[in-house]
Amino acid sequence: MTKEEKMMYDSSLKYKWDNKNVLDYARKEGIEEGRKEGIEEGKQEAMYAFLANLISKLGLSDEQAADVAGVPVDYVAKVRAELKK
């Protein structure tokens, strides 16, 4: 290879590696964000199930259920409305 060809080859390799690193980083960030969203979604589903049990099995009022679960009364009212459907 000539010096010019070697420089072009090295430049193309650097470009290829840079692109790979950008894609790898984006993929890693996407996976981490998805994992965080999944954890948050799981927490919300667990809280919903917990509130549904407080309302349906224990017969607690919205205020009582909100106090036990540590959530706003509005959220408990929303859960109760969905349970009635």
HTML snippet that shows the backbone in 3Dmol.js (N, CA, C, O; Angstrom):
<script src="https://3Dmol.org/build/3Dmol-min.js"></script>
<div id="view" style="width:600px;height:400px;position:relative"></div>
<script>
const pdb = `
ATOM      1  N   MET A   1       0.842  -1.184   0.000  1.00  0.00           N
ATOM      2  CA  MET A   1       0.000   0.000   0.000  1.00  0.00           C
ATOM      3  C   MET A   1       0.888   1.249   0.000  1.00  0.00           C
ATOM      4  O   MET A   1       1.952   1.297   0.618  1.00  0.00           O
ATOM      5  N   THR A   2       0.406   2.224  -0.705  1.00  0.00           N
ATOM      6  CA  THR A   2       1.111   3.499  -0.673  1.00  0.00           C
ATOM      7  C   THR A   2       0.749   4.225   0.616  1.00  0.00           C
ATOM      8  O   THR A   2      -0.190   3.846   1.317  1.00  0.00           O
ATOM      9  N   LYS A   3       1.495   5.255   0.910  1.00  0.00           N
ATOM     10  CA  LYS A   3       1.235   6.038   2.112  1.00  0.00           C
ATOM     11  C   LYS A   3      -0.169   6.630   2.068  1.00  0.00           C
ATOM     12  O   LYS A   3      -0.864   6.654   3.084  1.00  0.00           O
ATOM     13  N   GLU A   4      -0.584   7.101   0.915  1.00  0.00           N
ATOM     14  CA  GLU A   4      -1.914   7.685   0.749  1.00  0.00           C
ATOM     15  C   GLU A   4      -3.003   6.620   0.932  1.00  0.00           C
ATOM     16  O   GLU A   4      -4.014   6.879   1.584  1.00  0.00           O
ATOM     17  N   GLU A   5      -2.807   5.443   0.370  1.00  0.00           N
ATOM     18  CA  GLU A   5      -3.777   4.353   0.525  1.00  0.00           C
ATOM     19  C   GLU A   5      -3.869   3.923   1.989  1.00  0.00           C
ATOM     20  O   GLU A   5      -4.960   3.651   2.490  1.00  0.00           O
ATOM     21  N   LYS A   6      -2.737   3.862   2.667  1.00  0.00           N
ATOM     22  CA  LYS A   6      -2.714   3.491   4.084  1.00  0.00           C
ATOM     23  C   LYS A   6      -3.491   4.513   4.913  1.00  0.00           C
ATOM     24  O   LYS A   6      -4.245   4.133   5.809  1.00  0.00           O
ATOM     25  N   MET A   7      -3.317   5.797   4.626  1.00  0.00           N
ATOM     26  CA  MET A   7      -4.045   6.844   5.345  1.00  0.00           C
ATOM     27  C   MET A   7      -5.547   6.736   5.092  1.00  0.00           C
ATOM     28  O   MET A   7      -6.344   6.899   6.016  1.00  0.00           O
ATOM     29  N   MET A   8      -5.938   6.462   3.847  1.00  0.00           N
ATOM     30  CA  MET A   8      -7.358   6.307   3.513  1.00  0.00           C
ATOM     31  C   MET A   8      -7.940   5.081   4.217  1.00  0.00           C
ATOM     32  O   MET A   8      -9.064   5.117   4.719  1.00  0.00           O
ATOM     33  N   TYR A   9      -7.168   4.005   4.248  1.00  0.00           N
ATOM     34  CA  TYR A   9      -7.610   2.777   4.913  1.00  0.00           C
ATOM     35  C   TYR A   9      -7.791   3.027   6.411  1.00  0.00           C
ATOM     36  O   TYR A   9      -8.815   2.657   6.986  1.00  0.00           O
ATOM     37  N   ASP A  10      -6.800   3.651   7.035  1.00  0.00           N
ATOM     38  CA  ASP A  10      -6.885   3.959   8.463  1.00  0.00           C
ATOM     39  C   ASP A  10      -8.067   4.872   8.757  1.00  0.00           C
ATOM     40  O   ASP A  10      -8.765   4.690   9.754  1.00  0.00           O
ATOM     41  N   SER A  11      -8.289   5.843   7.897  1.00  0.00           N
ATOM     42  CA  SER A  11      -9.406   6.760   8.064  1.00  0.00           C
ATOM     43  C   SER A  11     -10.739   6.017   7.981  1.00  0.00           C
ATOM     44  O   SER A  11     -11.649   6.284   8.766  1.00  0.00           O
ATOM     45  N   SER A  12     -10.856   5.096   7.043  1.00  0.00           N
ATOM     46  CA  SER A  12     -12.101   4.343   6.900  1.00  0.00           C
ATOM     47  C   SER A  12     -12.320   3.427   8.109  1.00  0.00           C
ATOM     48  O   SER A  12     -13.458   3.248   8.544  1.00  0.00           O
ATOM     49  N   LEU A  13     -11.244   2.844   8.658  1.00  0.00           N
ATOM     50  CA  LEU A  13     -11.375   2.020   9.861  1.00  0.00           C
ATOM     51  C   LEU A  13     -11.826   2.865  11.052  1.00  0.00           C
ATOM     52  O   LEU A  13     -12.688   2.445  11.824  1.00  0.00           O
ATOM     53  N   LYS A  14     -11.246   4.046  11.198  1.00  0.00           N
ATOM     54  CA  LYS A  14     -11.628   4.931  12.293  1.00  0.00           C
ATOM     55  C   LYS A  14     -13.107   5.300  12.171  1.00  0.00           C
ATOM     56  O   LYS A  14     -13.832   5.306  13.165  1.00  0.00           O
ATOM     57  N   TYR A  15     -13.544   5.602  10.969  1.00  0.00           N
ATOM     58  CA  TYR A  15     -14.951   5.937  10.736  1.00  0.00           C
ATOM     59  C   TYR A  15     -15.850   4.759  11.118  1.00  0.00           C
ATOM     60  O   TYR A  15     -16.885   4.940  11.761  1.00  0.00           O
ATOM     61  N   LYS A  16     -15.453   3.578  10.725  1.00  0.00           N
ATOM     62  CA  LYS A  16     -16.222   2.365  11.031  1.00  0.00           C
ATOM     63  C   LYS A  16     -16.282   2.149  12.545  1.00  0.00           C
ATOM     64  O   LYS A  16     -17.356   1.865  13.075  1.00  0.00           O
ATOM     65  N   TRP A  17     -15.170   2.275  13.243  1.00  0.00           N
ATOM     66  CA  TRP A  17     -15.136   2.068  14.694  1.00  0.00           C
ATOM     67  C   TRP A  17     -15.933   3.140  15.430  1.00  0.00           C
ATOM     68  O   TRP A  17     -16.618   2.850  16.411  1.00  0.00           O
ATOM     69  N   ASP A  18     -15.839   4.373  14.953  1.00  0.00           N
ATOM     70  CA  ASP A  18     -16.620   5.447  15.571  1.00  0.00           C
ATOM     71  C   ASP A  18     -18.111   5.165  15.464  1.00  0.00           C
ATOM     72  O   ASP A  18     -18.855   5.332  16.431  1.00  0.00           O
ATOM     73  N   ASN A  19     -18.541   4.737  14.283  1.00  0.00           N
ATOM     74  CA  ASN A  19     -19.963   4.416  14.102  1.00  0.00           C
ATOM     75  C   ASN A  19     -20.390   3.259  14.995  1.00  0.00           C
ATOM     76  O   ASN A  19     -21.472   3.290  15.581  1.00  0.00           O
ATOM     77  N   LYS A  20     -19.555   2.252  15.098  1.00  0.00           N
ATOM     78  CA  LYS A  20     -19.874   1.102  15.954  1.00  0.00           C
ATOM     79  C   LYS A  20     -19.996   1.547  17.408  1.00  0.00           C
ATOM     80  O   LYS A  20     -20.913   1.121  18.111  1.00  0.00           O
ATOM     81  N   ASN A  21     -19.083   2.397  17.861  1.00  0.00           N
ATOM     82  CA  ASN A  21     -19.134   2.877  19.243  1.00  0.00           C
ATOM     83  C   ASN A  21     -20.388   3.708  19.505  1.00  0.00           C
ATOM     84  O   ASN A  21     -20.993   3.598  20.571  1.00  0.00           O
ATOM     85  N   VAL A  22     -20.774   4.527  18.551  1.00  0.00           N
ATOM     86  CA  VAL A  22     -21.992   5.328  18.700  1.00  0.00           C
ATOM     87  C   VAL A  22     -23.207   4.412  18.805  1.00  0.00           C
ATOM     88  O   VAL A  22     -24.066   4.623  19.661  1.00  0.00           O
ATOM     89  N   LEU A  23     -23.289   3.412  17.956  1.00  0.00           N
ATOM     90  CA  LEU A  23     -24.421   2.482  17.991  1.00  0.00           C
ATOM     91  C   LEU A  23     -24.436   1.666  19.280  1.00  0.00           C
ATOM     92  O   LEU A  23     -25.496   1.459  19.871  1.00  0.00           O
ATOM     93  N   ASP A  24     -23.271   1.206  19.715  1.00  0.00           N
ATOM     94  CA  ASP A  24     -23.198   0.444  20.960  1.00  0.00           C
ATOM     95  C   ASP A  24     -23.650   1.279  22.151  1.00  0.00           C
ATOM     96  O   ASP A  24     -24.379   0.796  23.018  1.00  0.00           O
ATOM     97  N   TYR A  25     -23.214   2.533  22.189  1.00  0.00           N
ATOM     98  CA  TYR A  25     -23.603   3.430  23.273  1.00  0.00           C
ATOM     99  C   TYR A  25     -25.117   3.670  23.254  1.00  0.00           C
ATOM    100  O   TYR A  25     -25.770   3.614  24.296  1.00  0.00           O
ATOM    101  N   ALA A  26     -25.660   3.931  22.086  1.00  0.00           N
ATOM    102  CA  ALA A  26     -27.103   4.175  21.969  1.00  0.00           C
ATOM    103  C   ALA A  26     -27.897   2.946  22.400  1.00  0.00           C
ATOM    104  O   ALA A  26     -28.918   3.067  23.076  1.00  0.00           O
ATOM    105  N   ARG A  27     -27.434   1.787  22.016  1.00  0.00           N
ATOM    106  CA  ARG A  27     -28.111   0.541  22.390  1.00  0.00           C
ATOM    107  C   ARG A  27     -28.075   0.367  23.907  1.00  0.00           C
ATOM    108  O   ARG A  27     -29.085   0.023  24.520  1.00  0.00           O
ATOM    109  N   LYS A  28     -26.903   0.606  24.514  1.00  0.00           N
ATOM    110  CA  LYS A  28     -26.763   0.465  25.960  1.00  0.00           C
ATOM    111  C   LYS A  28     -27.683   1.445  26.688  1.00  0.00           C
ATOM    112  O   LYS A  28     -28.347   1.069  27.653  1.00  0.00           O
ATOM    113  N   GLU A  29     -27.726   2.688  26.236  1.00  0.00           N
ATOM    114  CA  GLU A  29     -28.596   3.685  26.850  1.00  0.00           C
ATOM    115  C   GLU A  29     -30.063   3.289  26.701  1.00  0.00           C
ATOM    116  O   GLU A  29     -30.851   3.462  27.631  1.00  0.00           O
ATOM    117  N   GLY A  30     -30.426   2.761  25.543  1.00  0.00           N
ATOM    118  CA  GLY A  30     -31.803   2.340  25.314  1.00  0.00           C
ATOM    119  C   GLY A  30     -32.213   1.195  26.224  1.00  0.00           C
ATOM    120  O   GLY A  30     -33.332   1.161  26.735  1.00  0.00           O
ATOM    121  N   ILE A  31     -31.299   0.264  26.420  1.00  0.00           N
ATOM    122  CA  ILE A  31     -31.580  -0.870  27.301  1.00  0.00           C
ATOM    123  C   ILE A  31     -31.753  -0.389  28.738  1.00  0.00           C
ATOM    124  O   ILE A  31     -32.678  -0.816  29.429  1.00  0.00           O
ATOM    125  N   GLU A  32     -30.866   0.499  29.188  1.00  0.00           N
ATOM    126  CA  GLU A  32     -30.976   1.022  30.549  1.00  0.00           C
ATOM    127  C   GLU A  32     -32.280   1.783  30.753  1.00  0.00           C
ATOM    128  O   GLU A  32     -32.942   1.624  31.779  1.00  0.00           O
ATOM    129  N   GLU A  33     -32.648   2.610  29.778  1.00  0.00           N
ATOM    130  CA  GLU A  33     -33.894   3.367  29.890  1.00  0.00           C
ATOM    131  C   GLU A  33     -35.095   2.429  29.896  1.00  0.00           C
ATOM    132  O   GLU A  33     -36.034   2.629  30.667  1.00  0.00           O
ATOM    133  N   GLY A  34     -35.072   1.417  29.050  1.00  0.00           N
ATOM    134  CA  GLY A  34     -36.160   0.442  29.020  1.00  0.00           C
ATOM    135  C   GLY A  34     -36.285  -0.310  30.328  1.00  0.00           C
ATOM    136  O   GLY A  34     -37.391  -0.581  30.795  1.00  0.00           O
ATOM    137  N   ARG A  35     -35.157  -0.646  30.914  1.00  0.00           N
ATOM    138  CA  ARG A  35     -35.156  -1.350  32.198  1.00  0.00           C
ATOM    139  C   ARG A  35     -35.774  -0.454  33.280  1.00  0.00           C
ATOM    140  O   ARG A  35     -36.582  -0.920  34.083  1.00  0.00           O
ATOM    141  N   LYS A  36     -35.398   0.817  33.302  1.00  0.00           N
ATOM    142  CA  LYS A  36     -35.951   1.748  34.287  1.00  0.00           C
ATOM    143  C   LYS A  36     -37.458   1.904  34.107  1.00  0.00           C
ATOM    144  O   LYS A  36     -38.207   1.934  35.083  1.00  0.00           O
ATOM    145  N   GLU A  37     -37.894   2.002  32.858  1.00  0.00           N
ATOM    146  CA  GLU A  37     -39.330   2.123  32.589  1.00  0.00           C
ATOM    147  C   GLU A  37     -40.067   0.868  33.021  1.00  0.00           C
ATOM    148  O   GLU A  37     -41.174   0.947  33.553  1.00  0.00           O
ATOM    149  N   GLY A  38     -39.462  -0.284  32.796  1.00  0.00           N
ATOM    150  CA  GLY A  38     -40.080  -1.550  33.207  1.00  0.00           C
ATOM    151  C   GLY A  38     -40.219  -1.658  34.711  1.00  0.00           C
ATOM    152  O   GLY A  38     -41.236  -2.129  35.219  1.00  0.00           O
ATOM    153  N   ILE A  39     -39.193  -1.219  35.418  1.00  0.00           N
ATOM    154  CA  ILE A  39     -39.244  -1.248  36.878  1.00  0.00           C
ATOM    155  C   ILE A  39     -40.342  -0.316  37.379  1.00  0.00           C
ATOM    156  O   ILE A  39     -41.113  -0.679  38.268  1.00  0.00           O
ATOM    157  N   GLU A  40     -40.412   0.871  36.815  1.00  0.00           N
ATOM    158  CA  GLU A  40     -41.436   1.833  37.224  1.00  0.00           C
ATOM    159  C   GLU A  40     -42.836   1.294  36.917  1.00  0.00           C
ATOM    160  O   GLU A  40     -43.753   1.434  37.725  1.00  0.00           O
ATOM    161  N   GLU A  41     -42.987   0.685  35.758  1.00  0.00           N
ATOM    162  CA  GLU A  41     -44.287   0.114  35.392  1.00  0.00           C
ATOM    163  C   GLU A  41     -44.675  -1.005  36.357  1.00  0.00           C
ATOM    164  O   GLU A  41     -45.838  -1.120  36.742  1.00  0.00           O
ATOM    165  N   GLY A  42     -43.710  -1.819  36.742  1.00  0.00           N
ATOM    166  CA  GLY A  42     -43.966  -2.893  37.707  1.00  0.00           C
ATOM    167  C   GLY A  42     -44.387  -2.352  39.061  1.00  0.00           C
ATOM    168  O   GLY A  42     -45.273  -2.910  39.709  1.00  0.00           O
ATOM    169  N   LYS A  43     -43.757  -1.270  39.491  1.00  0.00           N
ATOM    170  CA  LYS A  43     -44.132  -0.649  40.762  1.00  0.00           C
ATOM    171  C   LYS A  43     -45.567  -0.136  40.703  1.00  0.00           C
ATOM    172  O   LYS A  43     -46.329  -0.294  41.657  1.00  0.00           O
ATOM    173  N   GLN A  44     -45.929   0.473  39.587  1.00  0.00           N
ATOM    174  CA  GLN A  44     -47.291   1.006  39.443  1.00  0.00           C
ATOM    175  C   GLN A  44     -48.313  -0.122  39.445  1.00  0.00           C
ATOM    176  O   GLN A  44     -49.378   0.003  40.051  1.00  0.00           O
ATOM    177  N   GLU A  45     -47.991  -1.227  38.768  1.00  0.00           N
ATOM    178  CA  GLU A  45     -48.919  -2.365  38.749  1.00  0.00           C
ATOM    179  C   GLU A  45     -49.073  -2.965  40.143  1.00  0.00           C
ATOM    180  O   GLU A  45     -50.174  -3.351  40.536  1.00  0.00           O
ATOM    181  N   ALA A  46     -47.972  -3.045  40.889  1.00  0.00           N
ATOM    182  CA  ALA A  46     -48.027  -3.581  42.249  1.00  0.00           C
ATOM    183  C   ALA A  46     -48.857  -2.679  43.153  1.00  0.00           C
ATOM    184  O   ALA A  46     -49.645  -3.166  43.965  1.00  0.00           O
ATOM    185  N   MET A  47     -48.684  -1.363  43.016  1.00  0.00           N
ATOM    186  CA  MET A  47     -49.452  -0.421  43.824  1.00  0.00           C
ATOM    187  C   MET A  47     -50.936  -0.517  43.483  1.00  0.00           C
ATOM    188  O   MET A  47     -51.787  -0.460  44.371  1.00  0.00           O
ATOM    189  N   TYR A  48     -51.242  -0.663  42.204  1.00  0.00           N
ATOM    190  CA  TYR A  48     -52.637  -0.802  41.781  1.00  0.00           C
ATOM    191  C   TYR A  48     -53.251  -2.053  42.416  1.00  0.00           C
ATOM    192  O   TYR A  48     -54.361  -2.000  42.946  1.00  0.00           O
ATOM    193  N   ALA A  49     -52.533  -3.170  42.362  1.00  0.00           N
ATOM    194  CA  ALA A  49     -53.043  -4.419  42.936  1.00  0.00           C
ATOM    195  C   ALA A  49     -53.212  -4.290  44.446  1.00  0.00           C
ATOM    196  O   ALA A  49     -54.193  -4.778  45.007  1.00  0.00           O
ATOM    197  N   PHE A  50     -52.265  -3.640  45.099  1.00  0.00           N
ATOM    198  CA  PHE A  50     -52.332  -3.427  46.539  1.00  0.00           C
ATOM    199  C   PHE A  50     -53.571  -2.606  46.898  1.00  0.00           C
ATOM    200  O   PHE A  50     -54.316  -2.957  47.813  1.00  0.00           O
ATOM    201  N   LEU A  51     -53.781  -1.521  46.175  1.00  0.00           N
ATOM    202  CA  LEU A  51     -54.951  -0.676  46.430  1.00  0.00           C
ATOM    203  C   LEU A  51     -56.253  -1.418  46.137  1.00  0.00           C
ATOM    204  O   LEU A  51     -57.235  -1.281  46.866  1.00  0.00           O
ATOM    205  N   ALA A  52     -56.250  -2.198  45.069  1.00  0.00           N
ATOM    206  CA  ALA A  52     -57.460  -2.963  44.734  1.00  0.00           C
ATOM    207  C   ALA A  52     -57.810  -3.911  45.873  1.00  0.00           C
ATOM    208  O   ALA A  52     -58.986  -4.081  46.197  1.00  0.00           O
ATOM    209  N   ASN A  53     -56.811  -4.522  46.478  1.00  0.00           N
ATOM    210  CA  ASN A  53     -57.061  -5.415  47.619  1.00  0.00           C
ATOM    211  C   ASN A  53     -57.549  -4.641  48.838  1.00  0.00           C
ATOM    212  O   ASN A  53     -58.457  -5.097  49.533  1.00  0.00           O
ATOM    213  N   LEU A  54     -56.962  -3.485  49.104  1.00  0.00           N
ATOM    214  CA  LEU A  54     -57.412  -2.677  50.239  1.00  0.00           C
ATOM    215  C   LEU A  54     -58.866  -2.273  50.082  1.00  0.00           C
ATOM    216  O   LEU A  54     -59.626  -2.253  51.050  1.00  0.00           O
ATOM    217  N   ILE A  55     -59.243  -1.953  48.857  1.00  0.00           N
ATOM    218  CA  ILE A  55     -60.612  -1.500  48.592  1.00  0.00           C
ATOM    219  C   ILE A  55     -61.594  -2.669  48.603  1.00  0.00           C
ATOM    220  O   ILE A  55     -62.609  -2.629  49.298  1.00  0.00           O
ATOM    221  N   SER A  56     -61.283  -3.712  47.826  1.00  0.00           N
ATOM    222  CA  SER A  56     -62.261  -4.793  47.648  1.00  0.00           C
ATOM    223  C   SER A  56     -62.278  -5.799  48.799  1.00  0.00           C
ATOM    224  O   SER A  56     -63.353  -6.246  49.200  1.00  0.00           O
ATOM    225  N   LYS A  57     -61.139  -6.156  49.329  1.00  0.00           N
ATOM    226  CA  LYS A  57     -61.114  -7.195  50.366  1.00  0.00           C
ATOM    227  C   LYS A  57     -61.259  -6.635  51.772  1.00  0.00           C
ATOM    228  O   LYS A  57     -61.866  -7.271  52.633  1.00  0.00           O
ATOM    229  N   LEU A  58     -60.712  -5.458  52.011  1.00  0.00           N
ATOM    230  CA  LEU A  58     -60.797  -4.884  53.351  1.00  0.00           C
ATOM    231  C   LEU A  58     -61.879  -3.819  53.465  1.00  0.00           C
ATOM    232  O   LEU A  58     -62.247  -3.416  54.568  1.00  0.00           O
ATOM    233  N   GLY A  59     -62.389  -3.363  52.319  1.00  0.00           N
ATOM    234  CA  GLY A  59     -63.466  -2.383  52.323  1.00  0.00           C
ATOM    235  C   GLY A  59     -63.072  -1.023  52.873  1.00  0.00           C
ATOM    236  O   GLY A  59     -63.901  -0.322  53.453  1.00  0.00           O
ATOM    237  N   LEU A  60     -61.812  -0.645  52.695  1.00  0.00           N
ATOM    238  CA  LEU A  60     -61.359   0.650  53.197  1.00  0.00           C
ATOM    239  C   LEU A  60     -61.901   1.789  52.334  1.00  0.00           C
ATOM    240  O   LEU A  60     -62.137   1.625  51.137  1.00  0.00           O
ATOM    241  N   SER A  61     -62.090   2.936  52.965  1.00  0.00           N
ATOM    242  CA  SER A  61     -62.501   4.123  52.220  1.00  0.00           C
ATOM    243  C   SER A  61     -61.305   4.627  51.415  1.00  0.00           C
ATOM    244  O   SER A  61     -60.178   4.168  51.600  1.00  0.00           O
ATOM    245  N   ASP A  62     -61.568   5.574  50.525  1.00  0.00           N
ATOM    246  CA  ASP A  62     -60.484   6.136  49.718  1.00  0.00           C
ATOM    247  C   ASP A  62     -59.417   6.773  50.603  1.00  0.00           C
ATOM    248  O   ASP A  62     -58.221   6.606  50.363  1.00  0.00           O
ATOM    249  N   GLU A  63     -59.854   7.497  51.617  1.00  0.00           N
ATOM    250  CA  GLU A  63     -58.914   8.178  52.515  1.00  0.00           C
ATOM    251  C   GLU A  63     -58.074   7.170  53.293  1.00  0.00           C
ATOM    252  O   GLU A  63     -56.863   7.343  53.434  1.00  0.00           O
ATOM    253  N   GLN A  64     -58.712   6.123  53.795  1.00  0.00           N
ATOM    254  CA  GLN A  64     -57.987   5.105  54.555  1.00  0.00           C
ATOM    255  C   GLN A  64     -56.978   4.374  53.668  1.00  0.00           C
ATOM    256  O   GLN A  64     -55.831   4.171  54.064  1.00  0.00           O
ATOM    257  N   ALA A  65     -57.406   3.983  52.479  1.00  0.00           N
ATOM    258  CA  ALA A  65     -56.512   3.272  51.561  1.00  0.00           C
ATOM    259  C   ALA A  65     -55.345   4.159  51.149  1.00  0.00           C
ATOM    260  O   ALA A  65     -54.213   3.687  51.043  1.00  0.00           O
ATOM    261  N   ALA A  66     -55.612   5.432  50.916  1.00  0.00           N
ATOM    262  CA  ALA A  66     -54.545   6.369  50.540  1.00  0.00           C
ATOM    263  C   ALA A  66     -53.551   6.523  51.677  1.00  0.00           C
ATOM    264  O   ALA A  66     -52.345   6.606  51.447  1.00  0.00           O
ATOM    265  N   ASP A  67     -54.057   6.563  52.907  1.00  0.00           N
ATOM    266  CA  ASP A  67     -53.179   6.699  54.066  1.00  0.00           C
ATOM    267  C   ASP A  67     -52.300   5.452  54.231  1.00  0.00           C
ATOM    268  O   ASP A  67     -51.101   5.571  54.482  1.00  0.00           O
ATOM    269  N   VAL A  68     -52.877   4.285  54.096  1.00  0.00           N
ATOM    270  CA  VAL A  68     -52.122   3.036  54.245  1.00  0.00           C
ATOM    271  C   VAL A  68     -51.084   2.894  53.139  1.00  0.00           C
ATOM    272  O   VAL A  68     -49.945   2.512  53.406  1.00  0.00           O
ATOM    273  N   ALA A  69     -51.462   3.195  51.913  1.00  0.00           N
ATOM    274  CA  ALA A  69     -50.562   3.004  50.769  1.00  0.00           C
ATOM    275  C   ALA A  69     -49.613   4.176  50.558  1.00  0.00           C
ATOM    276  O   ALA A  69     -48.606   4.035  49.864  1.00  0.00           O
ATOM    277  N   GLY A  70     -49.915   5.322  51.143  1.00  0.00           N
ATOM    278  CA  GLY A  70     -49.063   6.495  50.962  1.00  0.00           C
ATOM    279  C   GLY A  70     -49.166   7.103  49.579  1.00  0.00           C
ATOM    280  O   GLY A  70     -48.173   7.558  49.011  1.00  0.00           O
ATOM    281  N   VAL A  71     -50.377   7.107  49.041  1.00  0.00           N
ATOM    282  CA  VAL A  71     -50.620   7.683  47.718  1.00  0.00           C
ATOM    283  C   VAL A  71     -51.729   8.727  47.836  1.00  0.00           C
ATOM    284  O   VAL A  71     -52.442   8.757  48.839  1.00  0.00           O
ATOM    285  N   PRO A  72     -51.880   9.579  46.828  1.00  0.00           N
ATOM    286  CA  PRO A  72     -52.956  10.578  46.877  1.00  0.00           C
ATOM    287  C   PRO A  72     -54.347   9.935  46.826  1.00  0.00           C
ATOM    288  O   PRO A  72     -54.534   8.871  46.236  1.00  0.00           O
ATOM    289  N   VAL A  73     -55.294  10.591  47.444  1.00  0.00           N
ATOM    290  CA  VAL A  73     -56.681  10.104  47.466  1.00  0.00           C
ATOM    291  C   VAL A  73     -57.224  10.034  46.044  1.00  0.00           C
ATOM    292  O   VAL A  73     -58.012   9.142  45.730  1.00  0.00           O
ATOM    293  N   ASP A  74     -56.814  10.962  45.177  1.00  0.00           N
ATOM    294  CA  ASP A  74     -57.277  10.963  43.786  1.00  0.00           C
ATOM    295  C   ASP A  74     -56.913   9.652  43.081  1.00  0.00           C
ATOM    296  O   ASP A  74     -57.703   9.117  42.304  1.00  0.00           O
ATOM    297  N   TYR A  75     -55.721   9.147  43.359  1.00  0.00           N
ATOM    298  CA  TYR A  75     -55.292   7.895  42.726  1.00  0.00           C
ATOM    299  C   TYR A  75     -56.143   6.725  43.212  1.00  0.00           C
ATOM    300  O   TYR A  75     -56.509   5.846  42.431  1.00  0.00           O
ATOM    301  N   VAL A  76     -56.454   6.721  44.498  1.00  0.00           N
ATOM    302  CA  VAL A  76     -57.302   5.651  45.053  1.00  0.00           C
ATOM    303  C   VAL A  76     -58.688   5.725  44.426  1.00  0.00           C
ATOM    304  O   VAL A  76     -59.277   4.696  44.095  1.00  0.00           O
ATOM    305  N   ALA A  77     -59.206   6.923  44.263  1.00  0.00           N
ATOM    306  CA  ALA A  77     -60.528   7.095  43.643  1.00  0.00           C
ATOM    307  C   ALA A  77     -60.510   6.574  42.206  1.00  0.00           C
ATOM    308  O   ALA A  77     -61.479   5.970  41.746  1.00  0.00           O
ATOM    309  N   LYS A  78     -59.416   6.809  41.511  1.00  0.00           N
ATOM    310  CA  LYS A  78     -59.285   6.314  40.137  1.00  0.00           C
ATOM    311  C   LYS A  78     -59.286   4.777  40.113  1.00  0.00           C
ATOM    312  O   LYS A  78     -59.935   4.164  39.265  1.00  0.00           O
ATOM    313  N   VAL A  79     -58.560   4.171  41.041  1.00  0.00           N
ATOM    314  CA  VAL A  79     -58.527   2.700  41.130  1.00  0.00           C
ATOM    315  C   VAL A  79     -59.915   2.172  41.434  1.00  0.00           C
ATOM    316  O   VAL A  79     -60.364   1.198  40.830  1.00  0.00           O
ATOM    317  N   ARG A  80     -60.592   2.815  42.370  1.00  0.00           N
ATOM    318  CA  ARG A  80     -61.952   2.367  42.744  1.00  0.00           C
ATOM    319  C   ARG A  80     -62.882   2.457  41.544  1.00  0.00           C
ATOM    320  O   ARG A  80     -63.683   1.551  41.315  1.00  0.00           O
ATOM    321  N   ALA A  81     -62.789   3.538  40.773  1.00  0.00           N
ATOM    322  CA  ALA A  81     -63.648   3.704  39.601  1.00  0.00           C
ATOM    323  C   ALA A  81     -63.364   2.608  38.562  1.00  0.00           C
ATOM    324  O   ALA A  81     -64.290   2.090  37.937  1.00  0.00           O
ATOM    325  N   GLU A  82     -62.107   2.263  38.383  1.00  0.00           N
ATOM    326  CA  GLU A  82     -61.758   1.214  37.423  1.00  0.00           C
ATOM    327  C   GLU A  82     -62.222  -0.146  37.889  1.00  0.00           C
ATOM    328  O   GLU A  82     -62.566  -0.997  37.068  1.00  0.00           O
ATOM    329  N   LEU A  83     -62.240  -0.369  39.193  1.00  0.00           N
ATOM    330  CA  LEU A  83     -62.723  -1.645  39.736  1.00  0.00           C
ATOM    331  C   LEU A  83     -64.224  -1.817  39.540  1.00  0.00           C
ATOM    332  O   LEU A  83     -64.713  -2.939  39.416  1.00  0.00           O
ATOM    333  N   LYS A  84     -64.948  -0.711  39.512  1.00  0.00           N
ATOM    334  CA  LYS A  84     -66.403  -0.767  39.343  1.00  0.00           C
ATOM    335  C   LYS A  84     -66.798  -1.095  37.907  1.00  0.00           C
ATOM    336  O   LYS A  84     -67.930  -1.508  37.655  1.00  0.00           O
ATOM    337  N   LYS A  85     -65.883  -0.916  36.971  1.00  0.00           N
ATOM    338  CA  LYS A  85     -66.212  -1.170  35.561  1.00  0.00           C
ATOM    339  C   LYS A  85     -66.404  -2.627  35.291  1.00  0.00           C
ATOM    340  O   LYS A  85     -66.686  -3.012  34.156  1.00  0.00           O
TER     341      LYS A  85
END
`;
const viewer = $3Dmol.createViewer("view");
viewer.addModel(pdb, "pdb");
viewer.setStyle({}, {cartoon: {color: "spectrum"}});
viewer.zoomTo();
viewer.render();
</script>
